[in-house]
Amino acid sequence: MARKFSNEAKLGLLAIVTLTVLIWGYRFLKGKNLLDNSNTYYITYSDVGGLNTSAPVFINGFQVGSVTAVKLKPDDVEKINVTIEVDGEIELPKTTTAVLASSSIMGGKSILLEYGNADMQNGILENKSYIDGTTQGLLGSMVDVNEVDVYFDKLKNGFSGLIDTITQSSPNAEESIMQSIEEFQTTIKNLSGISNKINIMLAKSASNFDETLSNVASLSETLKNSNAKIAGIIDNLDVVTTDLKNAEISKTVGAAEGAITEVKTSLTTIQGTVKSAEEAIANINQLISKVENGDGSLSALINDKALYNNLESTSQNLDLLLQDFRLNPKRYVNVSVFGKKDKEYVVPEDDPAEKIKDSKN
């Protein structure tokens, strides 16, 4: 039992130490030190210029504390409450002023507590008291006001001595200085005239500039109203590219090559057919040439006029025979049952054979 209790005590002590270290480390990162006795003071500013927690608090360049909180004032959002903690051994008079200043050109902020020895007679600030706050510009943070006055005094005295030296060394120095001043004034007038001309040019160009701005605004409005169409075009391009990506182009090319091969085969067959047709036409031309030249039976049949006349005469005689058979059948077929005598054939008045004879005569 004693061993078990000892382990639990060790675990509890370790947990307490760990928690204490975590709390101390967290507050240390925020600018607080649990091991030091410190006093808390409150300051109100209208603009903190980017002041952060953990910013240093100085007295005559010596750090005596840090900023622990920066929050908006609950009842007035135009004011900001700043909480600082100062070493408890340092006593601040009631007339202390907290000056918010820039600690570097990079923009870091710090608080300067300003007071004098005479202020200590006005009473000491108690813990959690309010301090009056003021703000100092970047130039004021970098250079003291008294130092600026000294610099200007030295510059003025040096410039006056320089003018006196120039005047004493050259008898015409004063005249040269006055001439330089007049030339400088002339230069100022010329610059003024140039600025006036620039103003006139800008005034004349104002309408064109306004029109340009109007056109730009119209273009932007058109683009804004065409967002849906542009999006549709982009979607269509996406669909087309996707289809091209997914399309089996290799198979399509293979099929096209197969079709081209079949077309080539068909063209070869057609060429053979055309060649055969050309040979047949050549044979027909040869046959026609023989007929025209009188070679062969067909040529004799076509070119022999006597044969043509005989055929025509035979056709006419056959036609007459058929007509006569139709008009006088008894002349060719005579059947007598009782032994009657045949009638003598009489040539009809409109005998076709006579008409043919008359037409030939």
The 8 nearest C-alpha neighbors of each residue, nearest first, counted from 0:
[[1, 3, 2, 4, 5, 6, 7, 8],
 [0, 2, 4, 3, 5, 6, 7, 8],
 [3, 1, 5, 0, 4, 6, 7, 8],
 [2, 4, 0, 6, 5, 1, 7, 8],
 [5, 3, 7, 1, 6, 2, 8, 0],
 [4, 6, 8, 2, 3, 7, 1, 9],
 [7, 5, 9, 3, 8, 4, 10, 2],
 [8, 6, 10, 4, 9, 5, 11, 3],
 [9, 7, 5, 11, 6, 10, 12, 4],
 [8, 10, 6, 12, 7, 11, 13, 5],
 [11, 9, 7, 13, 8, 12, 14, 6],
 [10, 12, 14, 8, 13, 9, 7, 15],
 [11, 13, 9, 15, 14, 10, 8, 16],
 [12, 14, 10, 16, 11, 15, 17, 9],
 [15, 13, 11, 17, 12, 16, 18, 10],
 [16, 14, 12, 18, 17, 13, 19, 11],
 [15, 17, 19, 13, 14, 18, 20, 12],
 [18, 16, 14, 20, 19, 15, 13, 21],
 [19, 17, 21, 15, 20, 16, 14, 22],
 [20, 18, 16, 22, 17, 21, 23, 15],
 [19, 21, 23, 17, 18, 22, 24, 16],
 [20, 22, 18, 24, 19, 23, 25, 17],
 [23, 21, 25, 19, 24, 20, 26, 18],
 [22, 24, 20, 26, 21, 25, 27, 19],
 [23, 25, 27, 21, 22, 26, 20, 28],
 [26, 24, 22, 28, 27, 23, 21, 29],
 [27, 25, 29, 31, 23, 28, 24, 22],
 [26, 28, 31, 24, 30, 29, 32, 25],
 [29, 27, 25, 26, 30, 24, 31, 53],
 [28, 30, 26, 27, 53, 31, 67, 52],
 [31, 29, 53, 27, 28, 65, 67, 26],
 [32, 30, 27, 26, 29, 33, 67, 28],
 [31, 33, 27, 34, 35, 26, 30, 23],
 [34, 32, 35, 23, 31, 26, 36, 27],
 [33, 35, 32, 36, 23, 31, 37, 27],
 [36, 34, 33, 32, 37, 86, 87, 31],
 [35, 37, 87, 86, 34, 38, 33, 88],
 [38, 36, 87, 86, 85, 84, 35, 39],
 [37, 39, 87, 126, 85, 84, 86, 40],
 [38, 40, 84, 127, 126, 83, 85, 37],
 [41, 39, 127, 128, 83, 129, 82, 84],
 [40, 42, 129, 82, 81, 130, 128, 83],
 [43, 41, 81, 130, 129, 80, 132, 131],
 [42, 44, 80, 79, 132, 81, 78, 41],
 [45, 43, 79, 46, 78, 132, 47, 80],
 [44, 46, 78, 79, 77, 47, 43, 80],
 [47, 45, 44, 48, 79, 78, 77, 134],
 [46, 48, 50, 49, 44, 45, 99, 79],
 [49, 47, 46, 50, 108, 99, 106, 101],
 [50, 48, 47, 51, 108, 107, 106, 46],
 [49, 51, 47, 108, 48, 52, 54, 109],
 [52, 50, 54, 49, 53, 69, 66, 108],
 [51, 53, 66, 67, 54, 68, 29, 69],
 [52, 54, 30, 66, 29, 65, 67, 55],
 [53, 55, 66, 52, 65, 109, 51, 108],
 [56, 54, 65, 109, 64, 53, 62, 66],
 [55, 57, 110, 64, 65, 62, 63, 111],
 [58, 56, 62, 111, 61, 60, 63, 112],
 [57, 59, 61, 112, 60, 111, 62, 113],
 [58, 60, 61, 57, 113, 111, 112, 62],
 [61, 59, 57, 58, 62, 111, 56, 63],
 [60, 62, 57, 58, 59, 63, 56, 64],
 [63, 61, 57, 56, 64, 55, 58, 60],
 [64, 62, 85, 57, 86, 56, 61, 58],
 [63, 65, 85, 56, 84, 62, 86, 55],
 [66, 64, 55, 56, 53, 54, 30, 83],
 [65, 67, 83, 53, 52, 54, 82, 68],
 [66, 68, 52, 83, 82, 53, 30, 29],
 [69, 67, 82, 52, 81, 66, 70, 83],
 [68, 70, 81, 80, 82, 52, 51, 79],
 [71, 69, 80, 79, 72, 68, 81, 82],
 [72, 70, 79, 76, 80, 73, 78, 69],
 [71, 73, 79, 75, 78, 76, 80, 74],
 [74, 72, 75, 71, 76, 70, 78, 79],
 [73, 75, 72, 76, 71, 78, 77, 79],
 [76, 74, 72, 77, 73, 78, 71, 79],
 [75, 77, 78, 72, 71, 73, 74, 79],
 [78, 76, 75, 45, 79, 72, 71, 46],
 [77, 79, 45, 76, 72, 75, 44, 71],
 [80, 78, 71, 72, 44, 43, 70, 45],
 [79, 81, 43, 70, 72, 42, 71, 69],
 [80, 82, 69, 42, 68, 41, 43, 79],
 [81, 83, 41, 68, 67, 40, 66, 42],
 [84, 82, 66, 40, 67, 65, 39, 41],
 [83, 85, 39, 64, 38, 65, 37, 40],
 [86, 84, 64, 38, 37, 63, 87, 39],
 [85, 87, 37, 88, 89, 63, 64, 38],
 [88, 86, 37, 38, 36, 89, 85, 90],
 [87, 89, 86, 90, 37, 36, 85, 38],
 [90, 88, 87, 86, 91, 85, 63, 38],
 [89, 91, 123, 88, 92, 124, 87, 119],
 [90, 92, 124, 123, 89, 95, 93, 119],
 [93, 91, 123, 119, 94, 124, 95, 122],
 [92, 94, 124, 123, 95, 122, 121, 91],
 [93, 95, 92, 118, 96, 114, 121, 130],
 [96, 94, 114, 93, 92, 113, 112, 91],
 [95, 97, 131, 113, 112, 132, 98, 130],
 [98, 96, 132, 112, 111, 131, 110, 133],
 [97, 99, 133, 111, 134, 110, 132, 100],
 [100, 98, 134, 110, 135, 109, 133, 111],
 [101, 99, 135, 109, 140, 108, 98, 110],
 [102, 100, 108, 103, 107, 140, 137, 106],
 [101, 103, 108, 107, 109, 100, 106, 140],
 [104, 102, 105, 101, 107, 106, 108, 141],
 [103, 105, 106, 102, 101, 107, 137, 141],
 [106, 104, 103, 107, 102, 101, 108, 137],
 [107, 105, 104, 103, 101, 108, 102, 49],
 [106, 108, 102, 103, 101, 105, 109, 104],
 [109, 107, 101, 102, 50, 100, 106, 54],
 [108, 110, 55, 54, 100, 102, 56, 99],
 [111, 109, 99, 56, 98, 97, 100, 57],
 [110, 112, 57, 98, 97, 58, 56, 113],
 [113, 111, 97, 58, 96, 57, 98, 95],
 [112, 114, 96, 95, 111, 97, 58, 115],
 [115, 113, 95, 118, 96, 112, 94, 116],
 [116, 114, 118, 117, 113, 119, 95, 92],
 [115, 117, 118, 119, 114, 120, 92, 121],
 [116, 118, 115, 119, 120, 121, 114, 92],
 [119, 117, 115, 120, 116, 121, 92, 94],
 [118, 120, 92, 117, 121, 116, 122, 123],
 [119, 121, 118, 122, 117, 92, 116, 123],
 [122, 120, 119, 118, 93, 92, 123, 94],
 [121, 123, 92, 120, 93, 119, 124, 118],
 [122, 124, 92, 93, 91, 125, 90, 119],
 [125, 123, 93, 92, 91, 128, 126, 122],
 [124, 126, 128, 123, 127, 38, 91, 40],
 [125, 127, 38, 128, 39, 40, 124, 37],
 [128, 126, 40, 39, 125, 41, 129, 38],
 [127, 129, 40, 126, 125, 41, 124, 130],
 [130, 128, 41, 42, 40, 131, 127, 43],
 [131, 129, 42, 41, 132, 96, 97, 95],
 [130, 132, 96, 97, 42, 129, 133, 43],
 [133, 131, 97, 98, 42, 96, 43, 44],
 [134, 132, 98, 99, 97, 135, 131, 44],
 [135, 133, 99, 98, 100, 136, 132, 44],
 [134, 136, 100, 99, 139, 140, 98, 137],
 [137, 135, 139, 138, 140, 100, 134, 101],
 [136, 138, 140, 139, 101, 141, 135, 100],
 [139, 137, 141, 140, 136, 142, 135, 143],
 [140, 138, 136, 142, 137, 141, 143, 135],
 [141, 139, 137, 138, 100, 142, 101, 136],
 [140, 142, 138, 139, 137, 143, 101, 103],
 [143, 141, 139, 140, 138, 144, 146, 147],
 [142, 144, 146, 145, 139, 147, 141, 140],
 [143, 145, 147, 146, 142, 148, 139, 149],
 [146, 144, 148, 147, 143, 149, 142, 150],
 [145, 147, 149, 143, 144, 148, 150, 142],
 [146, 148, 150, 144, 145, 149, 151, 143],
 [149, 147, 151, 145, 146, 150, 152, 144],
 [150, 148, 146, 152, 147, 151, 153, 145],
 [149, 151, 147, 153, 148, 152, 154, 146],
 [152, 150, 154, 148, 153, 149, 155, 147],
 [153, 151, 149, 155, 154, 150, 156, 148],
 [152, 154, 156, 150, 151, 155, 157, 149],
 [153, 155, 151, 157, 152, 156, 158, 150],
 [156, 154, 152, 158, 157, 153, 151, 159],
 [157, 155, 159, 153, 158, 154, 152, 160],
 [156, 158, 154, 160, 155, 159, 153, 161],
 [157, 159, 161, 155, 160, 156, 154, 162],
 [160, 158, 156, 162, 161, 157, 155, 163],
 [161, 159, 163, 157, 158, 162, 164, 156],
 [160, 162, 158, 164, 159, 163, 157, 165],
 [163, 161, 159, 165, 164, 160, 166, 158],
 [164, 162, 166, 160, 161, 165, 167, 159],
 [163, 165, 161, 167, 166, 162, 160, 168],
 [164, 166, 162, 168, 163, 167, 161, 172],
 [167, 165, 163, 172, 164, 169, 168, 173],
 [166, 168, 164, 165, 169, 163, 170, 172],
 [169, 167, 165, 166, 164, 170, 172, 163],
 [168, 170, 172, 171, 166, 167, 165, 173],
 [169, 171, 172, 166, 167, 168, 173, 174],
 [172, 170, 174, 169, 173, 175, 166, 176],
 [171, 173, 175, 169, 166, 174, 170, 176],
 [174, 172, 176, 175, 171, 166, 177, 170],
 [173, 175, 177, 171, 172, 176, 178, 170],
 [176, 174, 178, 172, 173, 177, 179, 171],
 [175, 177, 179, 173, 178, 174, 172, 180],
 [178, 176, 180, 174, 179, 175, 181, 173],
 [179, 177, 175, 181, 180, 176, 174, 182],
 [180, 178, 176, 182, 177, 181, 183, 175],
 [179, 181, 183, 177, 178, 182, 176, 184],
 [182, 180, 184, 178, 183, 179, 185, 177],
 [183, 181, 185, 179, 184, 180, 186, 178],
 [182, 184, 180, 186, 181, 185, 179, 187],
 [183, 185, 187, 181, 186, 182, 180, 188],
 [186, 184, 182, 188, 187, 183, 181, 189],
 [185, 187, 183, 189, 184, 188, 182, 190],
 [186, 188, 184, 190, 185, 189, 191, 183],
 [189, 187, 191, 185, 190, 186, 192, 184],
 [190, 188, 192, 186, 191, 187, 193, 185],
 [189, 191, 193, 187, 188, 192, 194, 186],
 [190, 192, 188, 194, 189, 193, 187, 195],
 [193, 191, 189, 195, 194, 190, 188, 196],
 [194, 192, 190, 196, 195, 191, 189, 197],
 [193, 195, 197, 191, 192, 196, 190, 198],
 [196, 194, 198, 192, 197, 193, 191, 199],
 [197, 195, 199, 193, 198, 194, 200, 192],
 [196, 198, 194, 200, 195, 199, 201, 193],
 [197, 199, 195, 201, 196, 200, 202, 194],
 [200, 198, 202, 196, 201, 197, 203, 195],
 [201, 199, 197, 203, 202, 198, 204, 196],
 [200, 202, 204, 198, 199, 203, 205, 197],
 [201, 203, 199, 205, 200, 204, 198, 206],
 [204, 202, 200, 201, 205, 199, 206, 207],
 [203, 205, 201, 207, 202, 206, 208, 200],
 [204, 206, 208, 202, 207, 203, 201, 209],
 [207, 205, 209, 208, 204, 210, 203, 202],
 [208, 206, 210, 204, 209, 205, 211, 203],
 [207, 209, 205, 211, 210, 206, 204, 212],
 [208, 210, 206, 212, 211, 207, 205, 213],
 [209, 211, 213, 207, 208, 212, 206, 214],
 [212, 210, 208, 214, 213, 209, 207, 215],
 [211, 213, 215, 209, 210, 214, 216, 208],
 [212, 214, 210, 216, 211, 215, 217, 209],
 [215, 213, 217, 211, 216, 212, 218, 210],
 [214, 216, 212, 218, 217, 213, 219, 211],
 [215, 217, 213, 219, 214, 218, 220, 212],
 [218, 216, 214, 220, 215, 219, 213, 221],
 [219, 217, 215, 221, 220, 216, 214, 222],
 [218, 220, 222, 216, 221, 217, 223, 215],
 [219, 221, 223, 217, 218, 222, 216, 224],
 [222, 220, 218, 224, 223, 219, 225, 217],
 [223, 221, 225, 219, 220, 224, 218, 226],
 [222, 224, 220, 221, 226, 225, 219, 218],
 [225, 223, 221, 222, 226, 220, 227, 228],
 [226, 224, 222, 228, 227, 223, 221, 229],
 [225, 227, 229, 223, 228, 224, 230, 222],
 [226, 228, 230, 225, 229, 231, 224, 223],
 [229, 227, 231, 225, 230, 226, 232, 224],
 [230, 228, 232, 226, 231, 227, 225, 233],
 [229, 231, 227, 233, 228, 232, 226, 234],
 [232, 230, 228, 234, 229, 233, 235, 227],
 [233, 231, 235, 229, 234, 230, 228, 236],
 [232, 234, 236, 230, 231, 235, 237, 229],
 [235, 233, 237, 231, 232, 236, 230, 238],
 [236, 234, 238, 232, 237, 233, 231, 239],
 [237, 235, 239, 233, 238, 234, 240, 232],
 [236, 238, 234, 240, 235, 239, 241, 233],
 [237, 239, 235, 241, 236, 240, 242, 234],
 [240, 238, 236, 242, 241, 237, 243, 235],
 [239, 241, 243, 237, 242, 238, 244, 236],
 [240, 242, 244, 238, 239, 243, 237, 245],
 [243, 241, 245, 239, 244, 240, 246, 238],
 [244, 242, 240, 246, 241, 245, 239, 248],
 [243, 245, 241, 242, 246, 240, 247, 239],
 [244, 246, 242, 243, 241, 247, 240, 248],
 [245, 247, 243, 248, 244, 242, 241, 251],
 [248, 246, 250, 249, 251, 245, 244, 243],
 [247, 249, 251, 250, 246, 252, 243, 253],
 [248, 250, 252, 251, 247, 253, 254, 246],
 [251, 249, 253, 252, 248, 247, 254, 255],
 [250, 252, 248, 254, 253, 249, 255, 247],
 [251, 253, 255, 249, 250, 254, 248, 256],
 [254, 252, 250, 256, 255, 251, 249, 257],
 [255, 253, 257, 251, 256, 252, 250, 258],
 [254, 256, 252, 258, 253, 257, 251, 259],
 [255, 257, 259, 253, 254, 258, 252, 260],
 [258, 256, 254, 260, 259, 255, 253, 261],
 [259, 257, 255, 261, 260, 256, 262, 254],
 [258, 260, 262, 256, 257, 261, 255, 263],
 [261, 259, 263, 257, 258, 262, 256, 264],
 [262, 260, 264, 258, 263, 259, 265, 257],
 [261, 263, 265, 259, 260, 264, 266, 258],
 [262, 264, 266, 260, 261, 265, 259, 267],
 [265, 263, 261, 267, 262, 266, 260, 268],
 [266, 264, 262, 268, 267, 263, 269, 261],
 [265, 267, 269, 263, 264, 268, 270, 262],
 [266, 268, 270, 264, 265, 269, 263, 271],
 [269, 267, 265, 271, 270, 266, 272, 264],
 [270, 268, 272, 266, 271, 267, 273, 265],
 [269, 271, 273, 267, 268, 272, 266, 274],
 [272, 270, 274, 268, 269, 273, 275, 267],
 [271, 273, 269, 275, 274, 270, 276, 268],
 [274, 272, 276, 270, 275, 271, 269, 277],
 [273, 275, 277, 271, 272, 276, 270, 278],
 [276, 274, 278, 272, 277, 273, 279, 271],
 [277, 275, 273, 279, 278, 274, 280, 272],
 [276, 278, 274, 280, 275, 279, 273, 281],
 [277, 279, 281, 275, 276, 280, 274, 282],
 [280, 278, 276, 282, 281, 277, 283, 275],
 [281, 279, 283, 277, 282, 278, 284, 276],
 [280, 282, 278, 284, 279, 283, 277, 285],
 [283, 281, 285, 279, 280, 284, 286, 278],
 [284, 282, 286, 280, 285, 281, 287, 279],
 [283, 285, 281, 287, 282, 286, 288, 280],
 [284, 286, 282, 288, 283, 287, 281, 289],
 [287, 285, 283, 289, 288, 284, 282, 290],
 [286, 288, 290, 284, 289, 285, 283, 291],
 [287, 289, 285, 291, 286, 290, 284, 292],
 [288, 290, 292, 294, 286, 287, 291, 293],
 [291, 289, 298, 287, 293, 292, 288, 294],
 [292, 290, 288, 289, 293, 287, 298, 294],
 [291, 293, 289, 290, 294, 288, 298, 287],
 [294, 292, 298, 290, 291, 289, 299, 295],
 [293, 295, 289, 298, 290, 292, 296, 299],
 [296, 294, 298, 297, 299, 293, 290, 289],
 [297, 295, 299, 298, 300, 294, 293, 301],
 [298, 296, 300, 299, 295, 301, 290, 294],
 [297, 299, 290, 293, 301, 296, 300, 295],
 [298, 300, 296, 302, 303, 297, 301, 293],
 [301, 299, 297, 298, 303, 302, 296, 306],
 [300, 302, 298, 299, 303, 297, 304, 290],
 [301, 303, 299, 298, 300, 304, 293, 291],
 [304, 302, 299, 306, 305, 300, 301, 307],
 [305, 303, 307, 306, 302, 308, 301, 300],
 [306, 304, 308, 307, 303, 309, 310, 302],
 [307, 305, 309, 304, 308, 303, 310, 300],
 [306, 308, 304, 310, 305, 309, 311, 303],
 [309, 307, 311, 305, 310, 306, 312, 304],
 [310, 308, 312, 306, 311, 307, 313, 305],
 [309, 311, 313, 307, 308, 312, 314, 306],
 [310, 312, 308, 314, 309, 313, 307, 315],
 [313, 311, 309, 315, 314, 310, 308, 316],
 [314, 312, 310, 316, 315, 311, 309, 317],
 [313, 315, 311, 317, 312, 316, 310, 318],
 [314, 316, 318, 312, 317, 313, 319, 311],
 [317, 315, 319, 313, 318, 314, 320, 312],
 [316, 318, 320, 314, 315, 319, 313, 321],
 [317, 319, 315, 321, 316, 320, 314, 322],
 [320, 318, 316, 322, 321, 317, 323, 352],
 [321, 319, 317, 323, 318, 322, 324, 316],
 [320, 322, 324, 318, 319, 323, 325, 317],
 [323, 321, 319, 325, 324, 320, 326, 318],
 [324, 322, 326, 320, 325, 321, 327, 319],
 [325, 323, 328, 321, 327, 322, 326, 320],
 [324, 326, 322, 323, 327, 328, 321, 320],
 [325, 327, 323, 324, 322, 328, 321, 329],
 [328, 326, 324, 329, 330, 323, 325, 331],
 [327, 329, 324, 330, 331, 325, 332, 326],
 [330, 328, 332, 333, 331, 327, 324, 334],
 [329, 331, 328, 327, 332, 333, 344, 324],
 [330, 332, 329, 328, 333, 324, 327, 323],
 [331, 333, 329, 330, 328, 334, 327, 324],
 [334, 332, 329, 335, 331, 330, 341, 328],
 [333, 335, 336, 332, 329, 338, 339, 341],
 [336, 334, 338, 337, 339, 333, 340, 341],
 [335, 337, 338, 334, 339, 333, 340, 341],
 [338, 336, 335, 339, 340, 334, 341, 333],
 [337, 339, 335, 336, 340, 334, 341, 333],
 [340, 338, 337, 335, 341, 336, 342, 334],
 [341, 339, 342, 338, 335, 343, 337, 333],
 [340, 342, 343, 339, 333, 335, 344, 338],
 [343, 341, 344, 340, 345, 339, 330, 329],
 [342, 344, 341, 345, 340, 330, 346, 329],
 [345, 343, 342, 346, 330, 341, 327, 329],
 [346, 344, 347, 343, 342, 348, 327, 330],
 [345, 347, 344, 348, 350, 349, 327, 343],
 [348, 346, 350, 349, 345, 351, 326, 344],
 [347, 349, 350, 346, 353, 351, 345, 354],
 [348, 350, 347, 351, 353, 354, 346, 352],
 [349, 351, 347, 352, 353, 348, 354, 346],
 [352, 350, 354, 353, 349, 355, 319, 322],
 [351, 353, 355, 354, 350, 356, 319, 316],
 [352, 354, 356, 355, 351, 350, 357, 349],
 [355, 353, 357, 351, 352, 356, 358, 350],
 [354, 356, 352, 358, 353, 357, 359, 351],
 [357, 355, 353, 359, 354, 358, 360, 352],
 [356, 358, 354, 360, 355, 359, 353, 352],
 [357, 359, 355, 356, 360, 354, 353, 352],
 [360, 358, 356, 357, 355, 354, 353, 352],
 [359, 357, 358, 356, 355, 354, 353, 352]]
